[in-house]
């Protein structure tokens, strides 16, 4: 009987800890800066339709130089030449 009770208590504690981990992790994440929010909004508006949502993109963290080159050389991206370096960096 004692062993069965111990196993039940351990299982319950494991479930409680596992369910608390995502909450703890989200509390440790720092909030987005204004610049990051600006970058995410620009990406959603101008890039996500071809490159997937930001969380799933295969093109993360590209440099301004690389983005400028892509805008210049890929016809589908030519329309983005109005974006400033600051916006591309965001």
N, C-alpha and C positions, 0 to 999 in steps of 0.2 A: 504493500500500500504506500509506504513512504517513497519508494522509487517512482511509482506512478505519479504521485503528487509532485515530486521534484521535476520529472519530465514535463509535466503539464505547466508548471511554473516557468521552467526554462523556455518552453515553446512560446508561452505568452510574452515573456520578456523579449525574446528574439523578435517577435512580431512588432512589439511596441518600438523597439530600437530601430528596426528596419523602416517602419512607417515614419519615424521622426527624422531620419537622415535627410530626405529631400528638403524638409523645412529648415533644418540646421544649415544645409548647404546654401539654400537661397538667402538665408540671413547673412551668410558670410560673403556673398557676392556684393561687390560695390555697385552702386547705382550708375547708370550710364551718364556720361558727361553730356553737356549740350552739344559738343562737337560730334560725339558718337551718335547721338540722336539725329543730328543733321545728316551725318553720313548714311545712317540706316534709312532715313527718309529719302535721300537722293537715290540710294541704291534701289529701294523699293519702286520709286517712280520711273527710273531710267534704265535699270539693269536687270531686275529680277525676271522680267518677262522672257529674257533669253538665257540668263545665267542661273536660274533657280532662286528661291528665297535665300536671303543672306545666310541663314543658319545651314543651308544645304549646298551652297555654291561650291563649285570646283575651282573658283578663281578668287580665293581670299587674299587679303593683304598685298595687293598689287601696288607698286610704287607709282608716283605721279608720272615719272618718265615712261614707264611701261604703259600706263593708261593713255597718255598722250600719243604714244606710238600706235597703239591699237585704234584709237579714234582716227588717226591719220590714215592708217593702212587698211582698215576693214570698212568697206562701204556701209555696212549696217550700223556702224558706230559713228560715221561721219557727222551725223546730226547732233552729236554730243559735244561738238567743238566749242560751244558757248560756255561750257563749265569752266570755272576758274581753277587754278592750281589748288587754291585753298579748299574748294569744294571737292576736287578729286582726292585730296589728301584726307579729307573727312571720311 
